[in-house]
Amino acid sequence: MMTTTRRAVLAGSAAVATGALLGPAEALARTRPESRTKPTVVLVHGAFADASGWNDVAARLIRDGYPVIAPANPLRSVASDSAYLASVLATLSGPIVVAAHSYGGIVATNAAAGNPNVKALVYVAAFAPDQGESLLQLQTKFPGSKLNEAALDFRPYGEGLVDGYIKKEFFHDVFAGDVPKSTTDLMHAGQRPADARTLGEPSGAPAWKTIPSYYLVAKNDRVLPAEAQRFMAKRAGSQVREISASHVAMISQPAAAADLIRRAAR
């Protein structure tokens, strides 16, 4: 009768032999079958923010084994920001899921068009425009937005160019009402401005017409009204989840945002 020790030795020898026949990479793939199949998740931030707004979502996805990148959105113009993101996406091999927040939605909508690796788009309280539409058109299509000229500081730069920032006294209540004020004070201090020209710049051919999309509607949004989000999601044929959240739903409810991204990544 074979002893336990001998069985273990023979089993180990067989495993080593199999690995030698397959080669290191193939052996690793066999022992970790999911390691090469998870799509890369690209997290796109919007205006008045930076990539750190995705930190809690990214941490959950990385813990689950997803490759994640959160590139800096230049926030200079719809056309140039979209071209920049498209160039980032072009460097990635294998399937991609692009998740975008707020202004990042118009950028993702343009940048993902024509890229066969992008398998899904996820909009988190984000703009999902059709061709020719602008941010301002969609933001004001339904009542409820509190992000108006009174809430913004405009600072000129360069030759006739202007950047917009949310004023400190409006930042918490308008942008992130369900986030602690101690946190929004820091978010305000480090906010990245958007070039004012982006508000009226028309969008190009939308990727959501050819790529499946998912939409997380923030019902308490005071930047992009929930009705506008529902309108865009329905038009795009998105799978929709609604949550009681402010405009920064990925910060106040990262679990819900991560769950929707996981669903899109299946």
C-alpha positions in Angstrom: 0.0 0.0 0.0 1.4 3.4 -1.0 2.3 5.6 1.9 1.0 9.1 2.3 4.6 10.5 2.0 5.2 8.6 -1.3 1.9 9.8 -2.7 2.8 13.4 -1.9 6.2 13.0 -3.5 4.8 11.5 -6.7 2.1 14.2 -6.9 4.6 16.9 -6.5 6.9 15.3 -9.1 3.9 15.2 -11.6 3.1 18.8 -11.0 6.7 19.8 -11.6 6.8 17.7 -14.8 3.6 19.3 -16.0 5.0 22.7 -15.4 8.1 21.9 -17.3 6.1 20.6 -20.3 3.8 23.6 -20.3 6.4 26.3 -19.7 6.4 28.8 -16.9 3.8 31.1 -18.4 1.4 28.4 -19.4 1.8 26.7 -16.0 1.0 29.9 -14.2 -2.1 30.4 -16.4 -3.3 26.9 -15.5 -2.9 27.6 -11.8 -4.4 31.1 -12.0 -7.1 30.7 -14.7 -8.7 34.2 -14.0 -5.5 36.2 -13.9 -5.5 36.9 -17.6 -9.2 37.2 -18.2 -10.2 40.2 -16.0 -10.6 43.4 -18.0 -8.5 46.4 -17.2 -10.7 49.0 -15.5 -10.0 52.6 -16.5 -11.4 55.2 -14.1 -12.0 58.7 -15.5 -12.5 61.6 -13.2 -14.4 64.8 -14.0 -14.0 68.5 -13.5 -13.3 70.1 -10.1 -11.7 66.8 -9.1 -8.8 64.5 -9.6 -8.2 60.7 -9.9 -8.1 60.4 -6.0 -11.9 60.6 -6.1 -11.9 57.0 -7.3 -9.5 55.7 -4.6 -12.1 53.7 -2.6 -13.6 52.2 -5.8 -10.1 51.3 -7.1 -9.1 49.7 -3.8 -12.1 47.4 -4.0 -11.4 46.4 -7.6 -7.7 45.9 -7.1 -8.4 43.7 -4.1 -10.6 41.6 -6.4 -7.8 41.2 -8.9 -8.8 43.7 -11.6 -6.0 45.7 -13.3 -6.9 49.4 -12.6 -5.6 52.7 -13.9 -7.0 56.1 -13.1 -5.3 58.6 -15.6 -5.3 62.3 -15.1 -8.0 64.0 -17.2 -6.4 67.2 -18.5 -9.7 69.2 -18.3 -8.6 71.5 -21.2 -11.2 70.8 -23.9 -13.6 68.0 -24.9 -11.7 67.3 -28.1 -8.2 67.3 -26.6 -9.2 65.5 -23.4 -10.9 62.8 -25.4 -7.9 62.4 -27.7 -5.7 62.1 -24.6 -7.8 59.3 -23.1 -8.1 57.6 -26.4 -4.3 57.5 -26.6 -4.2 55.9 -23.1 -6.8 53.3 -24.0 -4.7 52.5 -27.2 -1.8 51.4 -25.0 -3.9 48.7 -23.2 -4.2 45.2 -24.5 -7.1 42.9 -23.8 -10.6 43.8 -22.7 -11.3 47.2 -21.1 -14.1 48.7 -19.0 -14.1 52.5 -18.9 -15.9 54.0 -15.9 -16.4 57.8 -15.8 -17.7 60.4 -13.5 -19.4 63.7 -14.4 -17.4 65.5 -17.1 -15.4 62.4 -17.5 -18.5 60.9 -19.2 -18.3 63.1 -22.2 -14.6 62.3 -22.5 -15.1 58.6 -22.2 -18.1 58.7 -24.7 -15.7 60.2 -27.3 -12.5 58.4 -26.4 -13.9 54.8 -26.4 -15.6 55.2 -29.8 -14.0 52.8 -32.3 -11.8 51.0 -29.8 -12.6 47.3 -30.1 -11.1 46.4 -26.8 -13.6 48.5 -24.8 -16.3 46.0 -23.8 -18.4 48.3 -21.5 -18.9 51.8 -20.4 -19.9 52.7 -16.8 -21.4 56.2 -16.2 -21.4 57.3 -12.6 -23.5 60.5 -12.4 -21.9 61.3 -15.7 -22.6 63.0 -19.0 -23.4 60.6 -21.8 -24.1 63.0 -24.7 -25.2 62.2 -28.2 -23.4 63.7 -31.2 -23.5 67.5 -31.2 -24.7 67.9 -27.6 -22.9 70.0 -25.0 -22.5 69.7 -21.3 -24.5 72.9 -20.8 -27.4 71.5 -22.8 -27.6 68.4 -20.8 -27.0 70.0 -17.4 -29.9 72.5 -18.0 -32.3 70.1 -19.9 -34.1 69.4 -16.6 -34.4 71.6 -13.5 -32.4 71.0 -10.3 -28.8 71.9 -11.0 -27.3 74.3 -8.5 -24.0 74.6 -10.3 -24.5 78.0 -12.0 -22.4 81.1 -12.4 -23.0 82.2 -8.9 -21.4 79.0 -7.6 -18.2 79.4 -9.7 -15.0 81.4 -9.6 -13.7 82.3 -13.0 -9.9 82.9 -13.3 -8.3 84.0 -16.6 -5.2 82.4 -17.9 -3.3 82.6 -21.2 -4.7 84.5 -24.1 -8.4 85.0 -23.4 -8.8 81.7 -21.7 -10.8 81.1 -18.4 -10.8 78.4 -15.8 -13.8 77.7 -13.6 -13.6 76.6 -9.9 -16.5 75.9 -7.5 -16.5 78.5 -4.7 -15.8 77.2 -1.2 -19.2 78.3 0.2 -20.9 76.2 -2.5 -18.6 73.2 -2.7 -20.0 70.9 -0.1 -23.8 71.5 -0.6 -23.6 71.5 -4.4 -20.9 69.1 -5.2 -20.7 66.6 -2.4 -23.5 67.0 0.1 -23.2 63.5 1.6 -19.4 63.7 2.2 -18.1 65.1 5.5 -17.3 68.8 5.4 -13.8 68.1 6.6 -13.2 66.0 3.5 -14.9 68.5 1.1 -12.8 71.3 2.5 -9.7 69.3 1.3 -11.4 68.5 -2.0 -12.1 72.2 -2.6 -8.6 73.2 -1.8 -7.2 70.7 -4.3 -9.8 70.9 -7.0 -8.7 71.0 -10.6 -10.5 73.6 -12.7 -12.2 73.1 -16.0 -11.6 75.3 -19.0 -14.9 77.2 -19.4 -15.0 76.4 -23.1 -15.8 72.8 -22.3 -19.4 73.8 -21.3 -20.5 74.6 -24.8 -18.2 72.3 -26.8 -20.2 69.8 -28.9 -19.6 66.1 -28.4 -18.6 63.7 -31.2 -20.0 60.3 -32.2 -20.9 58.5 -29.0 -19.4 55.2 -28.1 -22.5 54.1 -26.2 -24.2 53.5 -29.6 -22.0 50.5 -30.2 -20.7 49.5 -26.7 -22.9 48.2 -23.8 -23.3 50.7 -21.0 -24.2 50.8 -17.3 -25.4 53.9 -15.4 -25.3 54.7 -11.7 -27.9 57.4 -11.1 -27.3 59.7 -8.1 -30.8 60.6 -7.0 -29.6 63.6 -4.8 -27.3 65.1 -7.4 -27.3 68.9 -7.4 -24.8 69.3 -10.3 -26.3 67.0 -12.9 -30.0 66.4 -12.1 -31.2 62.8 -11.7 -33.8 63.3 -14.4 -31.0 64.2 -16.9 -29.1 61.1 -15.8 -32.2 58.9 -16.3 -32.8 60.5 -19.7 -29.2 59.8 -20.9 -29.2 56.3 -19.5 -32.5 55.4 -21.2 -31.4 56.8 -24.5 -28.1 54.8 -24.3 -30.0 51.6 -23.4 -27.9 51.4 -20.2 -28.4 49.0 -17.4 -29.4 51.3 -14.5 -29.0 51.3 -10.8 -30.2 54.2 -8.7 -28.8 55.2 -5.3 -29.4 58.0 -2.8 -26.2 59.9 -3.3 -24.8 63.3 -4.2 -22.9 64.1 -7.4 -19.8 62.3 -6.1 -21.5 58.9 -5.7 -18.2 57.0 -6.2 -16.8 58.8 -3.1 -19.9 58.6 -0.8 -21.0 55.1 -1.9 -17.9 53.4 -3.4 -19.3 49.9 -2.9 -22.3 50.6 -5.2 -20.0 52.1 -7.9 -17.6 49.1 -7.6 -20.5 46.6 -7.8 -21.7 48.2 -11.1 -18.2 48.1 -12.6 -17.9 44.5 -11.6 -21.2 43.7 -13.4 -20.0 45.5 -16.5 -16.7 43.5 -16.4 -18.4 40.1 -16.4 
